[in-house]
Amino acid sequence: MKLLLVSGPGEARNAFLRELTSFADVEVECVAHPDEIESVLTNESVSGILFNIATMVREKNYNKRRIIEFTEMYPVVRLRYNLQAGTVHVLHYDQIVEREDTLRRFVLEECASFTARPLRQRERVRAYFHVFVYTDSELGNEAGERACTLNLSGLGCYIVTCVEHSVGQIVWLKFMDHPDVPAISSKVVWRKPWGEGVGLPGLGLMFLNLKPEQTELVETLIKSSASYRQK
């Protein structure tokens, strides 16, 4: 498993690395500045990103919107190092979780269940569409879980939902305003449970075996969303 640690060199970074390698067989790629993240993610498949809070506060000049997008694509956690006590704390939102195994759980549960992948090369846009999510391709609209997309690419999407699904589960996605297009078979590649981590709860989906009419619909929705945001 490979993780990305955003932390300047020094005692805090060393403490994070010691903690991470003490309970898991992980490879950790380190970058000193937030703007270096994208170059790593473009070429490497990582299972999670860890931010040193002190680094993020000190390095003020970076693309904050892009960081928010990363939190919607990967398991993410923020770290704080207590120099006096020599302890590592994990933060979700503005709360410190004081359990000693918090970092362990983040790595062994959230990161381990995430399908590692490099940053998507195809166009990815913010896209808000109402969708029905099915666990059976034959079910009708009345049986579908109601959700909403947050972003969309030719490879997949992120949907906002509080309903729990397992990583690896196959679901079918149907866009509410396009009932004539068959539901798209999709694989859950990662999940963000409600109340955990930063960002909206939901599922990262990878499209499977798109049919021509499905591909055409996805491309049309991407173009319309991109055009709308440029206005």
Solvent accessible surface area in square Angstrom, and as a share of the most:
residue,aa,sasa,rsa
1,M,86,0.39
2,K,30,0.13
3,L,0,0.00
4,L,0,0.00
5,L,0,0.00
6,V,0,0.00
7,S,0,0.00
8,G,8,0.08
9,P,104,0.66
10,G,36,0.35
11,E,99,0.45
12,A,24,0.19
13,R,45,0.17
14,N,74,0.38
15,A,6,0.05
16,F,0,0.00
17,L,49,0.24
18,R,146,0.53
19,E,62,0.28
20,L,0,0.00
21,T,79,0.46
22,S,86,0.56
23,F,33,0.14
24,A,18,0.14
25,D,139,0.72
26,V,19,0.11
27,E,102,0.46
28,V,29,0.17
29,E,56,0.25
30,C,39,0.23
31,V,8,0.05
32,A,39,0.30
33,H,45,0.20
34,P,4,0.02
35,D,86,0.45
36,E,73,0.33
37,I,0,0.00
38,E,67,0.30
39,S,70,0.45
40,V,17,0.10
41,L,0,0.00
42,T,47,0.27
43,N,117,0.60
44,E,63,0.28
45,S,47,0.31
46,V,0,0.00
47,S,6,0.04
48,G,0,0.00
49,I,0,0.00
50,L,0,0.00
51,F,6,0.02
52,N,8,0.04
53,I,36,0.18
54,A,56,0.43
55,T,0,0.00
56,M,29,0.13
57,V,93,0.53
58,R,139,0.51
59,E,48,0.21
60,K,138,0.59
61,N,135,0.69
62,Y,37,0.14
63,N,88,0.45
64,K,113,0.48
65,R,147,0.54
66,R,56,0.20
67,I,22,0.11
68,I,93,0.47
69,E,29,0.13
70,F,3,0.01
71,T,11,0.06
72,E,13,0.06
73,M,3,0.01
74,Y,1,0.00
75,P,7,0.04
76,V,5,0.03
77,V,0,0.00
78,R,63,0.23
79,L,0,0.00
80,R,81,0.30
81,Y,38,0.15
82,N,47,0.24
83,L,115,0.57
84,Q,184,0.82
85,A,65,0.51
86,G,45,0.43
87,T,57,0.33
88,V,32,0.18
89,H,32,0.14
90,V,4,0.02
91,L,16,0.08
92,H,29,0.13
93,Y,103,0.39
94,D,120,0.62
95,Q,126,0.56
96,I,65,0.33
97,V,44,0.25
98,E,122,0.55
99,R,142,0.52
100,E,173,0.78
101,D,44,0.23
102,T,6,0.04
103,L,6,0.03
104,R,112,0.41
105,R,76,0.28
106,F,4,0.02
107,V,0,0.00
108,L,75,0.37
109,E,103,0.46
110,E,49,0.22
111,C,1,0.00
112,A,58,0.45
113,S,50,0.32
114,F,10,0.04
115,T,59,0.34
116,A,44,0.34
117,R,44,0.16
118,P,58,0.36
119,L,8,0.04
120,R,37,0.14
121,Q,127,0.56
122,R,119,0.43
123,E,98,0.44
124,R,49,0.18
125,V,18,0.10
126,R,40,0.14
127,A,1,0.01
128,Y,127,0.48
129,F,46,0.19
130,H,112,0.50
131,V,3,0.02
132,F,18,0.08
133,V,4,0.02
134,Y,5,0.02
135,T,78,0.45
136,D,64,0.33
137,S,52,0.33
138,E,152,0.68
139,L,78,0.39
140,G,33,0.32
141,N,63,0.32
142,E,143,0.64
143,A,56,0.43
144,G,5,0.05
145,E,31,0.14
146,R,170,0.62
147,A,12,0.09
148,C,40,0.24
149,T,1,0.00
150,L,11,0.05
151,N,1,0.01
152,L,0,0.00
153,S,0,0.00
154,G,8,0.08
155,L,75,0.37
156,G,1,0.01
157,C,2,0.01
158,Y,4,0.02
159,I,0,0.00
160,V,40,0.23
161,T,13,0.07
162,C,87,0.52
163,V,76,0.44
164,E,129,0.58
165,H,16,0.07
166,S,73,0.47
167,V,46,0.27
168,G,35,0.34
169,Q,54,0.24
170,I,66,0.34
171,V,0,0.00
172,W,58,0.20
173,L,0,0.00
174,K,30,0.13
175,F,5,0.02
176,M,85,0.38
177,D,100,0.52
178,H,64,0.28
179,P,79,0.50
180,D,137,0.71
181,V,27,0.15
182,P,51,0.32
183,A,22,0.17
184,I,2,0.01
185,S,30,0.19
186,S,0,0.00
187,K,64,0.27
188,V,0,0.00
189,V,3,0.02
190,W,6,0.02
191,R,74,0.27
192,K,13,0.06
193,P,28,0.18
194,W,185,0.65
195,G,50,0.49
196,E,77,0.35
197,G,4,0.03
198,V,42,0.24
199,G,27,0.26
200,L,89,0.45
201,P,20,0.13
202,G,3,0.03
203,L,3,0.01
204,G,3,0.03
205,L,4,0.02
206,M,77,0.34
207,F,16,0.07
208,L,45,0.23
209,N,146,0.75
210,L,51,0.25
211,K,105,0.44
212,P,112,0.70
213,E,72,0.32
214,Q,6,0.03
215,T,43,0.25
216,E,117,0.53
217,L,13,0.06
218,V,2,0.01
219,E,74,0.33
220,T,74,0.43
221,L,8,0.04
222,I,11,0.05
223,K,139,0.59
224,S,56,0.36
225,S,11,0.07
226,A,17,0.13
227,S,57,0.37
228,Y,162,0.62
229,R,116,0.42
230,Q,153,0.68
231,K,199,0.84
